Every structure is written in structure tokens, then in C-alpha cells.
């Protein structure tokens, strides 16, 4: 029995997305579970080592989440209370006590204003 050898060509489709590397390698928010591999103090040391003064670590009262690390400049866009409440409401649905979850925020503000002419 003789086999026919396939002499076809091989191709690869390569897609590359480039973006800026951010330090620390986290997004705008880091949700830290009560039994996560790193706790709030370790997270504080990490962000202070690589991005001094750019993040705030906020201890919270939640079943699963012990703390939230947030880029400090975000609070100029949205109030601390509203942001933390929203993060806990939504984050609690996705996490457990061992979770360490990063999140990217996209905040847009709409303004409608009437002026006298």
C-alpha cells in the first residue's frame, strides 16, 4: 500500500495588540478578597514600590472583599462613596474570599446646561 504525501503549504494568522505597560501591572481598581493570596498591606507595599502615591487602599465591610485599591485620581471624577458602593455591589457578584480581581473603569460624565442668551 502506497501513501500519497501532502505537499500543501502551512500558514499562520498572527494578530498583535500593543498597549502601554502600566506599573503596577493592575488596572484602575484591585478588589482584594478576605483570604486572597495578598492582603491589603501587601497590596499597599506593592503599589507604593512601583507607583508611589497613585493608589489608595480602602478597607471595606463586605462578605468577600476586604479591601479595594483604587487609582487616586479617579476620585476627581466620581465620589469615593458612590464608587466604592458600586464596586462592592458588582464585585461581590463576581468574587469570593480568595479572589484578587483587577478592574478597568471607563467613566464618562454627561453635562447638560442651559444658559441665558
ABEGO torsion letter per residue (X at the ends): XBBBBBABBBBBBBBBBBBBBBOBBBBABBBBBAABABBAAAAAAAAAAABBGABBBBBBBBAABABBBBBAAAAAABBAAAAAAAAAAAAAAABBAABBBBBBBBBBBBBBBBBBX
